Amino acid sequence: MHGADYSIPVDIPGLQFYHHEQAFVLENGGVLPRLTVAFHTYGTLNEEGSNVIWVCHALTANSHVADWWEGIYGREKVLDPQRYFIVCANIIGSCYGTTCPRSIAPETGRPYGTDFPLFSIRDIVQAHELLRQHLQINEIALCIGGSCGGHQVLEFAWLLPDKIKKIALLVTSARETAWAIAIHESQRLAIQADATWRDNTDNGGSAGLKAARGMGLIGYRTFDAYKNNQTDIDERLDSFRAASYIRYQGDKLLRRFYAQCYWYLTKALDTHHIGRGRGGAEEALRHLKMPALVVAIDSDLLIPPSEQRFLAAHLPHADFLELHSPFGHDGFLIETEAVNRAVMEWGFGV
């Protein structure tokens, strides 16, 4: 695809590219000699450059928010392109156009592969800050994201406390928990157990990625969701419905993602800590004085409501809402009518 320096695994209509031709220094000291950020925009930027909604996407999503979050995108919804200029940018390390392990390293002329430098959530946001400046956006009316996207919203708010007017934090946390990090490490071990994972090809580590996806799906959903939807109605001895579901979901991810990108993205998730170097999470959150909506899903196993309550307790101007859903962590992507209604009733939208 024109603009990317590697093969994007799926066709994404409307993808745009910002090319930063200077060295991009990462939080841990690594350097990307140049940086590309893939992004989508919807609607029209007003003369003041202020009618902006910035959407931060989750782990394996992409910048085409109108496709994957259509329940809150459209006429008279939160993401209304008739009223707002909506921006969503693909994150560093992902494989949908932004610089990632499958990008061509200028020094070698070959993909970085597992030589790609480690990066953090703060690096992802710093890259998006370059895009904001490039787009000449003066202020952001709402910055919204769920899960990994919520991590980014917090960092963006810290970086631009006077330019981001409101934030919406869905199923996210002040820092990555030991529970989530343990899940990520288990997923990485699965990828590393695939003897091909260091191969400098797009297919390297595919079997490991399939296993890692299966592990992730345990945390994304709930006991009741699996029991109610994947229980067999007969008395078979093999080829159980739940097992087929996990294999199917693993195969789906293989068709749209690269194992090396997934490995690096989970490492970036582990770095999330809004209070690192800022006096701790409580102190850092106290500095974010813009109105905030904090949304929890009551059945979330991966980032449970206690994490959102912590955010709401320490953000100075936060409203907290706990939604009921049988879908667990994935509820923020599935219960889109409830999410859309919550954000609009909070005071953002038509």
N, C-alpha and C positions, 0 to 999 in steps of 0.2 A: 504494500500500500504506500502511495506517495507520501513522503514526509517521515515515515518510520525508517529506522536503519536495521530492521530485521523483519522476518515474516510474522505478521499478526495471525493468530490461529483462526480467527473468524472475521467475516466482513462486517464492518461497523459503519453504517451510513452516517454522513455528516461529520466525520472526525476531522478536527483541525489540529495544527501543530505549531507549537512555539519552540524555536531553536535558540538556546542560550549558548553562544559560541565561546564562552569563557569557562575557566575551570570552576567546578562546583565543589567546594570543600565540605566534607561530611562531618557530622558531630564527633565521630570517633577518630578523626584525622585522615581518613581516606579521601581520595580525590577522584571525581569524574572529570576527565579532560574537557568534555562538553556534555550538555544536557538537552534532551528533547522532552517536552511535556505535551502529551496528547489531550485534547479537551473538546467539549461540546458547549455551544451557547444556544439559547433559545430566547426569542423576544428581542426587544430593542433597548439599548442603553439610553437613558434620558440625558438631557443636556448637562445636568448636574453630576452625572455618573453615580447616582445614588439609589436607583431602583433595582438593586441587585440582590438576588438570592444565590448564595454559594452552597452547593450541595457537595458534601464529602462522602464518597462511596465506601462500601465495605470491602472486605478482603479480596474476593475474587470477582467483584463486579467491575464495571467499566464506566466510562464517562457518559454513556448514552442513557442518562437518567430517565428520559421519556419512555424508554423501552422497559427498564427493570423496575421502575417505581411509578407505573402509569396510574395507580390508584390515587396518587396525590398530585399527578401532573395533568394539566388540562384546564379548560375553561371553568372558571369559578371554583378552582381548587387552589391549594396552597401554592403549587408551582404553576401559576397561570402566566403563560407567555404573552398574553394580551396586556398584562399589567407590569410584569417584571422581566428583567434581563437575568436569565438563569444560567449559571455557570457550573459545570461539573468537570473536574480535571482528573485524568487517570494518574494513579500514584506511582512514584518511583518503585521499580522492582516488579510491577505488574507487566502483563504481556500484551497490552492493548494500545501500544504506541509510544508510551513514555519509556525512557531509558531503563533497561532491565538486564538481567544476566544473559539474555539472548541477543542483546545489542552488539554491534560491532565495536570492538575496542580499537581506538585509533592507533595505538602502539603496535598492534599485531595484525590488524586487518581481519581478525576472526572474532567470533562471539566471545564475550567475557567468560561465559560458563561459570564454573565455580571459583574463578578468580575475581568475580565481581566483588567490590568492597561492601562491607556491612554498612547498613544505614539505619536510621531511626525514624520514629514518627515525626520528630522535629525536622528532620531533613526533608521528609515528604512535604511538610507545610512550608518550609523555606522555599522549596521549588514552586509551590503554588503561589507564594508571595511574589516571586518573579513574574509569574503569569498575570497576577493582578495588576502589577505595575505596567506590564506590556499592554494590557487591555484598557489602561487608563481609568480604572475603577477607583473612585474617591472614597466611597464608603459601601458597606455591605449591610443591607437592611435586615437580612436574616442569614445566619450560617447554620445549616442543619445537617445532621448525619447520625447514622446508627452504627453501633458496635465499633469496629475499627474507624468508621467515619466519625463517630462521636469523639474518639480519641483525637482525631485531627481538628474537630471543631474547638475543643478545649485549647489546643496549642495555637490555633489561629487566633482565638480570642485573646490569649496571653500576648501574642505577637502584635495584635492590632486592637488594643482595648478601646481606643477612641474612634476607630473606623467601623467596627462591627457593632451594630446597634442592638441586635437581639440574637440569642443562640437557642437552638433546640437540640437537646442531647437525648438520644434514644438508645436504650439498653447499653449504656457505656459505663465507664468507671474512671476514677481519678488516676488510677495506675493499674497496670496489668497485674492480676492476682496470681499467687503461687499456683492455684488450681488451673488457671488458663495456661500458664507457662508450662506446667507439667504435661498438659494435653499437647501443646505445641512440640515439646521435646519428644514425646512419643510419636507424633507424626513425622518429625524429622528423622527419628531412628528408623521408621518404616521406609522412608525414602532412601536413606543411606544404606539400608539393607539390600536395596536393589543394586546389583553390581554395575549397572549401566549409568548410575546417577551422575557420575562425573564425566561421562562421555559428552563431548562438545557437539551435541546434536539436539534438535528440538524434541526428540523422543527419549532422550536420556532420563532414566529414572521413572519411566511411565508406570511400571508395575508398582513401584513404591508410592507414587502419587495416588494411585487407585486405592491402596491400603490406607494411606493418610486421610483421604477423603472419607472413607468409611469411619475412621476414628472420629473425625470432626462431626459427622452427622449424629453421633451419639449425644454430643453436647448441644447441638443446634435444636434438637427436638426433645420430646419428653417420653417418660415411661408410658403414659396413657396414650400418647399419639401412636407409638409403635404398637401397643396392645390393641387399640381400637382399629387401626388401619392395616396392620401387617400380620395379624394372627391368622393362621390357616384354619379353614372351615372343615377340613377333612383330617384324617389320622395318618398322614404321610410320614415316612421315615427319612426323607431327604428332600432337597430342593425347596426348602422352606421359603415362604413368602418374604419374610424379613431379610433373609440372606440374599434373595434375588434383588430386593430393593437396594440394598447396600451396593451390590455389584453394578446394578444399573446406574446408580448415582455416580459411582466411581468412573464408569465408562463415559458418562456425560461430561464430567470434568476433563477427562483426557482429551476430549474433542475440542476443548476451548481453552486449555491452560497448559503451562509447562512446569514440570516438576522443580526445576531449579528456581524458577520464579516463586513458586509456592514455598519452598524451603527458606528463601531469603525474606519473604514477606512475614512468615511466622517469627523469624528472628527480629524483624522490626517491631512486630506486635509486643514482643517481650520487653522492649525498651520503654514502653509508654509509662510515664510517671510525670504528671503535671508539676509535682513538687520537687523534682530533681534539681538541685542547685538553687532552689528558690525558697528554702526554709521549710520544706515539707508540704504535703498536699493541702492541709488545712489553710496554711498561710498563703499558698499560691491561689487557692480558690477565692479567698477573701479579696484578692485584687481584681477579680472579674466582676465588675459592678453593673454590667448591662443586664437587662431582664433575661431570664433563662427559664425555659421549660424543660423539665427533666421527666422523661417517660420511662416507666418500667413495665415489664411483662411479668405477670404474677407467676408463671410457670417456667421462667427462664432458669436453666441449669448452668449455663456458661457464665453469664454475668448477672447474678441474681439481684432482686430488688434492693437488697441491703446495700449494694454498691451505689445504686441511684439515690437511695435515701441519704447516703453520706454526701453525695454531691449537693443535693438539695439543702442539706443542713448547713453547708459551709459556703455555698454561693450566696452573696448578700441579697439578691433579688430573684430568688428561684421559686417557681411553682412546680409542685410534684404531682404526677398522675400515674397511677398504676392501672394498666389495662389487663383485663382478663382475656386469656387466649389458651387454647389447648396446644398451641404450636411451639411453645418455648421461645428460645432466643430468636428463631426465624419469624416470630410473630410480627416484628416491625416491618417485614417485607410482605407478609401475607394479610395482616389485618389492616389493610391500607385505608379502608373507609374510617375505621376508628382512629387511626393516626391522623388522617386528614382533618377529621372533625375536632380532634383534640387540639391541633395546632391552630385551627381557625377560631375555635371558641376561646383559646388562650388570648387571642387578640391579633392574629396575623392572618391576613387574607382579605377576601371581599367583605 
